[in-house]
Amino acid sequence: MATIFKDGDFVEESWARTDAETGTAVEGDALVPMTVFLIDPDAYLARDGKTAVIVEAGDDVELIENYLDRLALVAVDFPSFSDGRGFSAARILREQIGYKGDIRALGKYILDQVPLARRCGVSTFEISKPEVLKALKAGEWPEVTKYLQPVGTVDEIPEGTRPWARRSHRDLAVAAE
């Protein structure tokens, strides 16, 4: 069982992780690494249970574009809090490919990265770090109001004369008070 943070609530889900050795023999809902899935995608999609793909750091998410409408979700791995490739994969899925389904963050992200991942298109979070779970259950949500990279999925305001700097509309209400 994994604890999933979705829309401010916590749910428990059970997904079996597969690899090249277990293949399609896994029962129930399966999380399949993208590289393994692409060996025989039709076999994974034809099995009983839902199928989701894990995009690992460095994977080319455009390779699964033709299968996205048949996947339960796309899980993006954050192998380290200092590895930003998960953010890029989520943005490509949302902004370039136009994926509307669930993008789930997995791995070793920290609490401060949760709102930034949401901004990049991540919709759910598998929580593996106890300190992140504790903080979210306590209602902590680090607010970020100024950004250095614009994204296409969020309505933002240019910040000053720097075309790459952005701020949140929420920042206006705070400044007005």
C-alpha positions in Angstrom: 0.0 0.0 0.0 1.2 3.5 -0.8 -0.1 6.8 0.6 -1.2 9.1 -2.2 -1.8 12.8 -1.8 -4.5 14.0 -4.1 -6.6 17.2 -4.0 -5.7 17.9 -0.4 -6.7 14.4 0.8 -4.8 11.1 1.5 -5.8 7.8 -0.1 -4.2 4.4 0.0 -3.6 2.6 -3.2 -2.0 -0.7 -4.1 0.1 -0.9 -7.3 2.4 -3.8 -8.0 5.8 -2.7 -9.5 7.0 -4.7 -12.4 10.4 -5.1 -14.0 11.7 -7.0 -17.0 11.8 -10.2 -15.0 8.2 -10.2 -13.7 6.8 -8.7 -17.0 3.1 -9.0 -17.6 2.7 -11.9 -15.1 2.0 -9.4 -12.2 -1.6 -9.5 -11.0 -3.7 -6.5 -10.3 -2.8 -2.9 -11.1 0.8 -2.6 -12.4 3.3 0.2 -12.4 5.7 -0.6 -15.3 9.0 1.2 -16.1 8.6 2.9 -19.4 11.6 1.1 -20.9 10.0 -2.3 -20.0 6.5 -1.2 -21.2 7.8 -0.2 -24.6 9.2 -3.7 -25.3 5.6 -5.0 -25.7 3.0 -2.3 -24.8 0.0 -4.3 -26.2 0.7 -7.2 -23.8 0.7 -4.8 -20.8 -2.4 -3.0 -21.9 -4.3 -6.3 -22.6 -3.7 -7.8 -19.1 -6.3 -7.8 -16.3 -5.9 -4.8 -14.1 -4.9 -1.2 -14.7 -1.5 -0.3 -16.2 0.5 2.7 -15.4 4.0 3.7 -16.7 6.9 5.0 -14.6 8.9 7.6 -16.4 12.4 7.5 -15.0 14.9 10.4 -15.1 16.2 10.7 -18.6 13.4 8.8 -20.3 11.9 10.4 -23.5 8.2 10.7 -22.5 7.2 11.4 -26.1 7.7 7.6 -26.8 4.5 6.8 -24.9 2.4 9.5 -26.5 0.4 7.0 -28.5 -0.5 4.9 -25.4 -1.5 7.7 -23.0 -5.2 7.4 -23.5 -5.0 3.7 -22.4 -2.9 4.2 -19.3 -4.4 4.7 -15.8 -1.7 7.3 -15.0 1.9 8.3 -15.7 4.2 8.2 -12.7 7.2 10.5 -12.9 10.2 9.5 -10.8 12.2 12.0 -8.8 15.4 10.0 -8.0 16.8 12.8 -5.9 15.5 16.2 -4.6 18.3 17.8 -6.6 17.3 16.1 -9.9 14.9 18.3 -11.9 14.2 16.0 -14.8 10.9 14.9 -13.3 9.7 18.5 -13.6 10.7 18.5 -17.2 8.9 15.2 -17.9 5.7 16.5 -16.3 5.8 19.7 -18.3 6.3 17.9 -21.6 3.4 15.6 -20.8 1.1 18.5 -20.0 2.2 21.3 -22.3 3.7 19.7 -25.4 1.7 16.4 -25.6 -1.5 17.7 -23.9 -1.9 14.8 -21.6 -5.0 15.4 -19.4 -4.7 12.3 -17.1 -3.1 11.8 -13.7 0.6 12.6 -13.5 2.0 11.1 -10.2 5.2 12.1 -8.6 7.3 9.2 -7.1 10.6 9.2 -5.4 12.7 11.4 -3.2 11.2 14.9 -3.7 11.0 17.2 -0.7 8.0 19.2 0.7 9.2 22.5 -0.9 9.0 20.8 -4.4 5.4 19.8 -4.1 3.8 23.1 -5.2 6.4 23.4 -7.9 5.6 20.0 -9.2 1.9 20.9 -9.2 2.7 23.9 -11.2 4.5 21.7 -13.8 1.4 19.4 -14.1 1.8 16.8 -11.4 -1.7 16.0 -10.0 -1.0 13.3 -7.3 2.0 12.4 -5.1 3.1 9.0 -3.8 4.6 9.9 -0.5 7.6 7.9 0.6 9.3 10.4 2.9 7.8 10.4 6.4 8.6 14.1 6.9 6.6 15.1 3.8 3.7 13.0 4.9 3.8 14.6 8.4 4.0 18.1 7.0 1.1 17.6 4.5 -1.1 16.0 7.2 -0.4 19.0 9.4 -1.6 21.3 6.6 1.8 22.7 5.7 2.0 23.9 2.1 5.0 26.0 1.1 3.7 28.9 -0.9 5.8 30.0 -3.8 4.7 33.3 -5.4 7.6 34.2 -7.6 9.0 32.0 -10.3 12.0 32.1 -12.7 10.4 29.9 -15.4 7.0 30.4 -17.0 4.8 27.4 -17.5 2.0 27.0 -20.0 -0.5 25.5 -17.5 -0.7 28.3 -15.0 -2.0 31.9 -15.4 0.8 34.2 -14.3 1.9 37.8 -14.5 5.2 38.9 -15.9 7.4 40.3 -13.1 9.0 43.6 -13.9 11.3 43.9 -16.9 12.5 40.3 -16.9 10.5 38.3 -19.4 11.4 35.0 -17.7 10.3 36.1 -14.2 6.7 35.4 -13.1 4.6 35.9 -10.1 1.3 34.3 -9.0 -2.0 36.2 -9.1 -2.2 35.3 -5.3 0.8 37.6 -4.8 -1.3 40.6 -5.9 -3.8 40.2 -3.1 -1.0 40.1 -0.5 0.7 43.2 -2.0 -2.6 45.1 -2.0 -3.2 44.5 1.7 
